[in-house]
């Protein structure tokens, strides 16, 4: 268990991005921050936001924040 938390974290972040560039990872993340994917509303948004839609500005802000967060962890821990 100690190995998992003290050493293994480096592998978790780098395997999470799966060798993608930051731009490629950001594009992938954006699929999940948009209000709809392939014309269908994300179930979590539907459940927790009801009829309130996620705007493109909000979607991009969430995408950028998550991408930067993961990238900081990869660069810091890698």
N, CA, C and O atoms as a GROMACS GRO file, in nm:
protein
  312
    1UNK      N    1   0.082  -0.118   0.000
    1UNK     CA    2   0.000   0.000   0.000
    1UNK      C    3   0.088   0.126   0.000
    1UNK      O    4   0.058   0.222  -0.071
    2UNK      N    5   0.194   0.125   0.078
    2UNK     CA    6   0.285   0.240   0.080
    2UNK      C    7   0.344   0.264  -0.059
    2UNK      O    8   0.357   0.379  -0.103
    3UNK      N    9   0.381   0.157  -0.127
    3UNK     CA   10   0.437   0.170  -0.261
    3UNK      C   11   0.336   0.237  -0.354
    3UNK      O   12   0.373   0.323  -0.434
    4UNK      N   13   0.211   0.200  -0.344
    4UNK     CA   14   0.106   0.257  -0.429
    4UNK      C   15   0.098   0.408  -0.412
    4UNK      O   16   0.090   0.481  -0.511
    5UNK      N   17   0.102   0.456  -0.290
    5UNK     CA   18   0.086   0.599  -0.264
    5UNK      C   19   0.218   0.677  -0.270
    5UNK      O   20   0.217   0.795  -0.306
    6UNK      N   21   0.328   0.614  -0.236
    6UNK     CA   22   0.455   0.686  -0.234
    6UNK      C   23   0.532   0.680  -0.366
    6UNK      O   24   0.608   0.772  -0.397
    7UNK      N   25   0.513   0.576  -0.442
    7UNK     CA   26   0.586   0.560  -0.567
    7UNK      C   27   0.493   0.547  -0.686
    7UNK      O   28   0.519   0.604  -0.792
    8UNK      N   29   0.387   0.473  -0.670
    8UNK     CA   30   0.297   0.441  -0.781
    8UNK      C   31   0.224   0.560  -0.840
    8UNK      O   32   0.177   0.551  -0.954
    9UNK      N   33   0.213   0.670  -0.767
    9UNK     CA   34   0.140   0.786  -0.818
    9UNK      C   35   0.200   0.838  -0.948
    9UNK      O   36   0.126   0.889  -1.033
   10UNK      N   37   0.329   0.826  -0.966
   10UNK     CA   38   0.393   0.873  -1.090
   10UNK      C   39   0.338   0.796  -1.210
   10UNK      O   40   0.312   0.855  -1.314
   11UNK      N   41   0.321   0.668  -1.195
   11UNK     CA   42   0.268   0.587  -1.304
   11UNK      C   43   0.121   0.617  -1.331
   11UNK      O   44   0.077   0.613  -1.446
   12UNK      N   45   0.045   0.648  -1.227
   12UNK     CA   46  -0.099   0.673  -1.245
   12UNK      C   47  -0.122   0.796  -1.332
   12UNK      O   48  -0.205   0.792  -1.423
   13UNK      N   49  -0.051   0.905  -1.307
   13UNK     CA   50  -0.071   1.026  -1.385
   13UNK      C   51  -0.023   1.008  -1.528
   13UNK      O   52  -0.091   1.049  -1.622
   14UNK      N   53   0.093   0.946  -1.545
   14UNK     CA   54   0.145   0.930  -1.680
   14UNK      C   55   0.064   0.828  -1.759
   14UNK      O   56   0.049   0.843  -1.880
   15UNK      N   57   0.011   0.726  -1.695
   15UNK     CA   58  -0.072   0.629  -1.767
   15UNK      C   59  -0.210   0.690  -1.798
   15UNK      O   60  -0.274   0.653  -1.896
   16UNK      N   61  -0.253   0.783  -1.713
   16UNK     CA   62  -0.382   0.848  -1.735
   16UNK      C   63  -0.382   0.929  -1.864
   16UNK      O   64  -0.482   0.932  -1.936
   17UNK      N   65  -0.270   0.995  -1.894
   17UNK     CA   66  -0.264   1.073  -2.018
   17UNK      C   67  -0.228   0.985  -2.137
   17UNK      O   68  -0.244   1.027  -2.252
   18UNK      N   69  -0.182   0.864  -2.112
   18UNK     CA   70  -0.158   0.763  -2.215
   18UNK      C   71  -0.070   0.814  -2.329
   18UNK      O   72  -0.098   0.785  -2.445
   19UNK      N   73   0.034   0.889  -2.296
   19UNK     CA   74   0.128   0.934  -2.396
   19UNK      C   75   0.080   1.049  -2.485
   19UNK      O   76   0.148   1.085  -2.581
   20UNK      N   77  -0.034   1.104  -2.455
   20UNK     CA   78  -0.089   1.213  -2.537
   20UNK      C   79  -0.014   1.344  -2.509
   20UNK      O   80   0.045   1.363  -2.403
   21UNK      N   81  -0.018   1.432  -2.608
   21UNK     CA   82   0.032   1.567  -2.586
   21UNK      C   83  -0.072   1.642  -2.503
   21UNK      O   84  -0.186   1.596  -2.490
   22UNK      N   85  -0.034   1.756  -2.449
   22UNK     CA   86  -0.128   1.835  -2.370
   22UNK      C   87  -0.246   1.878  -2.456
   22UNK      O   88  -0.360   1.874  -2.411
   23UNK      N   89  -0.220   1.918  -2.580
   23UNK     CA   90  -0.327   1.961  -2.671
   23UNK      C   91  -0.422   1.845  -2.703
   23UNK      O   92  -0.544   1.862  -2.703
   24UNK      N   93  -0.366   1.730  -2.730
   24UNK     CA   94  -0.448   1.612  -2.761
   24UNK      C   95  -0.533   1.571  -2.640
   24UNK      O   96  -0.650   1.537  -2.655
   25UNK      N   97  -0.473   1.575  -2.522
   25UNK     CA   98  -0.545   1.542  -2.400
   25UNK      C   99  -0.657   1.642  -2.376
   25UNK      O  100  -0.768   1.604  -2.337
   26UNK      N  101  -0.629   1.770  -2.398
   26UNK     CA  102  -0.729   1.875  -2.381
   26UNK      C  103  -0.849   1.853  -2.473
   26UNK      O  104  -0.964   1.871  -2.431
   27UNK      N  105  -0.823   1.815  -2.597
   27UNK     CA  106  -0.933   1.789  -2.692
   27UNK      C  107  -1.018   1.671  -2.645
   27UNK      O  108  -1.140   1.674  -2.657
   28UNK      N  109  -0.954   1.570  -2.592
   28UNK     CA  110  -1.028   1.454  -2.540
   28UNK      C  111  -1.114   1.494  -2.421
   28UNK      O  112  -1.230   1.455  -2.412
   29UNK      N  113  -1.057   1.570  -2.329
   29UNK     CA  114  -1.130   1.616  -2.211
   29UNK      C  115  -1.250   1.701  -2.251
   29UNK      O  116  -1.355   1.694  -2.188
   30UNK      N  117  -1.234   1.781  -2.356
   30UNK     CA  118  -1.341   1.870  -2.399
   30UNK      C  119  -1.468   1.793  -2.437
   30UNK      O  120  -1.578   1.846  -2.423
   31UNK      N  121  -1.453   1.672  -2.484
   31UNK     CA  122  -1.571   1.589  -2.515
   31UNK      C  123  -1.660   1.569  -2.392
   31UNK      O  124  -1.782   1.553  -2.404
   32UNK      N  125  -1.598   1.571  -2.275
   32UNK     CA  126  -1.673   1.543  -2.152
   32UNK      C  127  -1.717   1.669  -2.077
   32UNK      O  128  -1.795   1.661  -1.982
   33UNK      N  129  -1.669   1.785  -2.121
   33UNK     CA  130  -1.711   1.908  -2.055
   33UNK      C  131  -1.818   1.982  -2.134
   33UNK      O  132  -1.880   2.076  -2.084
   34UNK      N  133  -1.840   1.938  -2.258
   34UNK     CA  134  -1.947   2.000  -2.337
   34UNK      C  135  -2.082   1.954  -2.284
   34UNK      O  136  -2.094   1.846  -2.228
   35UNK      N  137  -2.184   2.037  -2.302
   35UNK     CA  138  -2.317   2.004  -2.255
   35UNK      C  139  -2.370   1.878  -2.323
   35UNK      O  140  -2.441   1.797  -2.262
   36UNK      N  141  -2.335   1.864  -2.451
   36UNK     CA  142  -2.383   1.748  -2.527
   36UNK      C  143  -2.268   1.683  -2.602
   36UNK      O  144  -2.172   1.750  -2.641
   37UNK      N  145  -2.280   1.554  -2.620
   37UNK     CA  146  -2.183   1.479  -2.700
   37UNK      C  147  -2.261   1.402  -2.804
   37UNK      O  148  -2.348   1.322  -2.772
   38UNK      N  149  -2.229   1.428  -2.930
   38UNK     CA  150  -2.300   1.366  -3.043
   38UNK      C  151  -2.451   1.391  -3.032
   38UNK      O  152  -2.532   1.304  -3.064
   39UNK      N  153  -2.487   1.510  -2.987
   39UNK     CA  154  -2.627   1.549  -2.979
   39UNK      C  155  -2.702   1.501  -2.856
   39UNK      O  156  -2.820   1.533  -2.839
   40UNK      N  157  -2.636   1.426  -2.771
   40UNK     CA  158  -2.701   1.371  -2.651
   40UNK      C  159  -2.642   1.440  -2.528
   40UNK      O  160  -2.520   1.449  -2.514
   41UNK      N  161  -2.727   1.486  -2.441
   41UNK     CA  162  -2.682   1.554  -2.320
   41UNK      C  163  -2.618   1.455  -2.224
   41UNK      O  164  -2.668   1.344  -2.205
   42UNK      N  165  -2.506   1.495  -2.166
   42UNK     CA  166  -2.438   1.410  -2.068
   42UNK      C  167  -2.532   1.383  -1.950
   42UNK      O  168  -2.598   1.474  -1.900
   43UNK      N  169  -2.538   1.260  -1.907
   43UNK     CA  170  -2.629   1.220  -1.801
   43UNK      C  171  -2.603   1.292  -1.669
   43UNK      O  172  -2.697   1.326  -1.598
   44UNK      N  173  -2.477   1.314  -1.636
   44UNK     CA  174  -2.447   1.384  -1.510
   44UNK      C  175  -2.497   1.527  -1.513
   44UNK      O  176  -2.548   1.578  -1.413
   45UNK      N  177  -2.483   1.593  -1.628
   45UNK     CA  178  -2.535   1.729  -1.639
   45UNK      C  179  -2.687   1.728  -1.625
   45UNK      O  180  -2.745   1.811  -1.555
   46UNK      N  181  -2.749   1.633  -1.692
   46UNK     CA  182  -2.895   1.622  -1.686
   46UNK      C  183  -2.941   1.598  -1.542
   46UNK      O  184  -3.039   1.657  -1.497
   47UNK      N  185  -2.869   1.512  -1.472
   47UNK     CA  186  -2.907   1.477  -1.336
   47UNK      C  187  -2.886   1.593  -1.239
   47UNK      O  188  -2.972   1.622  -1.157
   48UNK      N  189  -2.770   1.659  -1.248
   48UNK     CA  190  -2.735   1.759  -1.148
   48UNK      C  191  -2.766   1.903  -1.188
   48UNK      O  192  -2.780   1.989  -1.101
   49UNK      N  193  -2.778   1.930  -1.315
   49UNK     CA  194  -2.807   2.066  -1.359
   49UNK      C  195  -2.949   2.085  -1.409
   49UNK      O  196  -2.994   2.197  -1.431
   50UNK      N  197  -3.019   1.975  -1.427
   50UNK     CA  198  -3.157   1.984  -1.477
   50UNK      C  199  -3.160   2.047  -1.614
   50UNK      O  200  -3.095   1.998  -1.707
   51UNK      N  201  -3.234   2.153  -1.628
   51UNK     CA  202  -3.249   2.219  -1.758
   51UNK      C  203  -3.141   2.325  -1.784
   51UNK      O  204  -3.134   2.379  -1.895
   52UNK      N  205  -3.057   2.354  -1.686
   52UNK     CA  206  -2.951   2.453  -1.704
   52UNK      C  207  -2.845   2.395  -1.796
   52UNK      O  208  -2.792   2.287  -1.770
   53UNK      N  209  -2.814   2.466  -1.902
   53UNK     CA  210  -2.714   2.416  -1.998
   53UNK      C  211  -2.575   2.470  -1.966
   53UNK      O  212  -2.560   2.581  -1.914
   54UNK      N  213  -2.475   2.391  -1.999
   54UNK     CA  214  -2.337   2.432  -1.985
   54UNK      C  215  -2.301   2.510  -2.111
   54UNK      O  216  -2.313   2.459  -2.222
   55UNK      N  217  -2.256   2.636  -2.093
   55UNK     CA  218  -2.219   2.718  -2.209
   55UNK      C  219  -2.083   2.675  -2.262
   55UNK      O  220  -2.009   2.602  -2.195
   56UNK      N  221  -2.050   2.720  -2.382
   56UNK     CA  222  -1.922   2.687  -2.441
   56UNK      C  223  -1.807   2.747  -2.358
   56UNK      O  224  -1.702   2.685  -2.342
   57UNK      N  225  -1.827   2.866  -2.306
   57UNK     CA  226  -1.725   2.930  -2.222
   57UNK      C  227  -1.702   2.848  -2.095
   57UNK      O  228  -1.587   2.826  -2.056
   58UNK      N  229  -1.808   2.802  -2.032
   58UNK     CA  230  -1.796   2.718  -1.912
   58UNK      C  231  -1.728   2.586  -1.945
   58UNK      O  232  -1.644   2.537  -1.870
   59UNK      N  233  -1.766   2.528  -2.058
   59UNK     CA  234  -1.709   2.402  -2.102
   59UNK      C  235  -1.558   2.414  -2.122
   59UNK      O  236  -1.482   2.329  -2.077
   60UNK      N  237  -1.517   2.520  -2.190
   60UNK     CA  238  -1.374   2.540  -2.214
   60UNK      C  239  -1.299   2.569  -2.085
   60UNK      O  240  -1.185   2.525  -2.068
   61UNK      N  241  -1.360   2.643  -1.994
   61UNK     CA  242  -1.296   2.673  -1.865
   61UNK      C  243  -1.275   2.544  -1.785
   61UNK      O  244  -1.169   2.525  -1.726
   62UNK      N  245  -1.375   2.458  -1.783
   62UNK     CA  246  -1.363   2.330  -1.712
   62UNK      C  247  -1.256   2.243  -1.778
   62UNK      O  248  -1.175   2.180  -1.710
   63UNK      N  249  -1.257   2.240  -1.911
   63UNK     CA  250  -1.156   2.163  -1.986
   63UNK      C  251  -1.016   2.211  -1.951
   63UNK      O  252  -0.928   2.131  -1.920
   64UNK      N  253  -0.996   2.342  -1.957
   64UNK     CA  254  -0.863   2.398  -1.933
   64UNK      C  255  -0.818   2.376  -1.789
   64UNK      O  256  -0.701   2.345  -1.764
   65UNK      N  257  -0.908   2.392  -1.694
   65UNK     CA  258  -0.873   2.374  -1.554
   65UNK      C  259  -0.832   2.229  -1.527
   65UNK      O  260  -0.732   2.204  -1.460
   66UNK      N  261  -0.909   2.134  -1.579
   66UNK     CA  262  -0.877   1.993  -1.556
   66UNK      C  263  -0.747   1.955  -1.626
   66UNK      O  264  -0.663   1.886  -1.568
   67UNK      N  265  -0.731   1.999  -1.750
   67UNK     CA  266  -0.608   1.968  -1.824
   67UNK      C  267  -0.487   2.026  -1.753
   67UNK      O  268  -0.386   1.957  -1.738
   68UNK      N  269  -0.494   2.150  -1.710
   68UNK     CA  270  -0.382   2.212  -1.639
   68UNK      C  271  -0.352   2.140  -1.508
   68UNK      O  272  -0.236   2.121  -1.472
   69UNK      N  273  -0.457   2.099  -1.437
   69UNK     CA  274  -0.440   2.027  -1.311
   69UNK      C  275  -0.364   1.896  -1.335
   69UNK      O  276  -0.266   1.867  -1.266
   70UNK      N  277  -0.409   1.818  -1.431
   70UNK     CA  278  -0.344   1.690  -1.461
   70UNK      C  279  -0.202   1.713  -1.510
   70UNK      O  280  -0.109   1.642  -1.469
   71UNK      N  281  -0.184   1.811  -1.596
   71UNK     CA  282  -0.050   1.837  -1.651
   71UNK      C  283   0.047   1.882  -1.542
   71UNK      O  284   0.164   1.844  -1.545
   72UNK      N  285   0.001   1.962  -1.449
   72UNK     CA  286   0.086   2.003  -1.337
   72UNK      C  287   0.130   1.881  -1.256
   72UNK      O  288   0.246   1.873  -1.213
   73UNK      N  289   0.040   1.788  -1.235
   73UNK     CA  290   0.074   1.667  -1.160
   73UNK      C  291   0.176   1.582  -1.237
   73UNK      O  292   0.271   1.530  -1.180
   74UNK      N  293   0.154   1.570  -1.366
   74UNK     CA  294   0.246   1.491  -1.450
   74UNK      C  295   0.386   1.553  -1.448
   74UNK      O  296   0.486   1.483  -1.432
   75UNK      N  297   0.392   1.685  -1.466
   75UNK     CA  298   0.522   1.753  -1.471
   75UNK      C  299   0.590   1.755  -1.335
   75UNK      O  300   0.712   1.740  -1.326
   76UNK      N  301   0.512   1.774  -1.229
   76UNK     CA  302   0.568   1.780  -1.094
   76UNK      C  303   0.617   1.644  -1.048
   76UNK      O  304   0.724   1.630  -0.989
   77UNK      N  305   0.536   1.543  -1.076
   77UNK     CA  306   0.565   1.410  -1.023
   77UNK      C  307   0.646   1.326  -1.120
   77UNK      O  308   0.708   1.227  -1.080
   78UNK      N  309   0.647   1.365  -1.246
   78UNK     CA  310   0.713   1.285  -1.348
   78UNK      C  311   0.859   1.305  -1.347
   78UNK      O  312   0.930   1.245  -1.427
   0.00000   0.00000   0.00000
